[in-house]
């Protein structure tokens, strides 16, 4: 294990001392970035929290910004130019797409019943 020496204000030093041997774990966690920006998760959560109708669920989709980012990521994938961070971002978009598809197919019986 490597040893790192840092100069920190005394107030922070006191707080870090209380962490004891958990400091490496907390540093590792603080360096992890979410695969997608928080506003994308917020967009989805706000939609779900709005108690959407089955029709609204069926119409739900990515924002134009999200669509453009996906186009860029997919073009970079086809060109074999994705970085590891971009691969993680694309994987997260795929997981979200899978969940939205499941949500939409779960609403399908309600949509077809109401239009019959």
DAUR-V653974 format. One record per pair of residues at least 12 apart in sequence whose C-alpha atoms are under 10 Angstrom apart, sorted by sequence separation. I is the first residue (numbers start at 1). GAP is how many residues later the second one is. If there is no record, write none. Layout:
I,GAP ; I,GAP
This chain:
74,12 ; 47,13 ; 73,13 ; 74,13 ; 77,13 ; 72,14 ; 73,14 ; 44,16 ; 73,16 ; 74,16 ; 44,17 ; 73,17 ; 44,18 ; 43,19 ; 70,19 ; 43,20 ; 69,20 ; 70,20 ; 69,21 ; 40,22 ; 40,23 ; 70,23 ; 70,24 ; 40,25 ; 40,26 ; 66,27 ; 62,31 ; 62,35 ; 61,36 ; 61,39 ; 60,40 ; 58,42 ; 57,43 ; 58,43 ; 57,44 ; 60,44 ; 58,45 ; 59,45 ; 57,46 ; 58,46 ; 57,47 ; 58,47 ; 56,48 ; 57,48 ; 58,48 ; 36,49 ; 54,49 ; 55,49 ; 57,49 ; 58,49 ; 35,50 ; 36,50 ; 54,50 ; 57,50 ; 58,50 ; 34,51 ; 35,51 ; 54,51 ; 56,51 ; 57,51 ; 33,52 ; 35,52 ; 36,52 ; 37,52 ; 44,52 ; 54,52 ; 55,52 ; 35,53 ; 36,53 ; 40,53 ; 54,53 ; 55,53 ; 58,53 ; 34,54 ; 35,54 ; 36,54 ; 53,54 ; 54,54 ; 57,54 ; 34,55 ; 35,55 ; 36,55 ; 41,55 ; 54,55 ; 55,55 ; 56,55 ; 35,56 ; 36,56 ; 44,56 ; 54,56 ; 55,56 ; 35,57 ; 36,57 ; 53,57 ; 54,57 ; 55,57 ; 34,58 ; 35,58 ; 53,58 ; 54,58 ; 55,59 ; 54,60
